[in-house]
Amino acid sequence: MYVLHDTIGADKLKQCFLSDVDFANDDFITKAIHCLSNFINRDHSAKPWNYHSHFNSFISPRENKSVTLKDHRFNRLFVCCEGLTYHLDDIAGYLDMYCNIVNGITILDRSFVEMPILKPIFCAVALIGTHITKPFQALVIDCDTTFSTLSEVFPKLYDELVKIDPRELCQTSEQVFKFVTEEMFLSGVPDDDVCSTINECAVQHREEIVELMRMIISKIVDGFDLQRGAVFGFGTTLMMILGHFSKFLLQPI
């Protein structure tokens, strides 16, 4: 061991086992996304703990579709989860074959790929992105979208969110929410390879994914209601405001 230390040098040894990815304040799922995607993504290819090129050779001729998580980019979380749903089994196979690769990232990644709940989580988030958040973004950034458009579309979206059965969302091929055009929906659908993997995962882990999407959608409903309901005329927040206003009007002068 001392010979190895003296020959390679302390700094080189540290590079083998340490990473400079800071996720101390992240929640568990975000840590998993950061670690798994950073390990194989080209954004960190200059880092000693990144195996982008070697991983690409491992999965060849298939393409590496991973992206790194960027907090300031809308929909980035959903795109990350698409890539990880597609590559999670690849990462597990790679780490199993190259068990000699040991550093801070791979130690965590080996524990993550052994957790069966992660793939359904990634798949559920990817499906939410395909059916809700990506079409929503396409709508609000479209040059032809006006306040009048949103005044008509947002109440429709809220109604669809409240009534949707999450089981309808366990696929990527059919548009379920009709608050946007088919063209806008298709603009957010991943490529065929990723869609195929997501669809297979949705079948394999249907029960878990449906429950996860049910919880996510309920949070989206609450947030959409609170942030936009009173402005665009839908939801419980508007009713509550009107209720308070009517009580004020009925008070004796």
Secondary structure by P-SEA (a helix, b strand, c coil): caaaaaaccaaaaaaacccccccccccaaaaaaaaaaaacccccccccccaaaaaaaaacccccccccccccccaaaaaaaaaaaacaaaaaaaaaaacccccaaaaaaaaaaaccaaaaaaaaaaaaaaccaaaaaaaaacccccaaaaaacaaaaaaaaacccccccccccccccccccaaaaaaacccaaaaaaaaaaaaaaaaaaaaaaaaaaaaaaaaaaacccccccccaaaaaaaaaaaaaaaccc
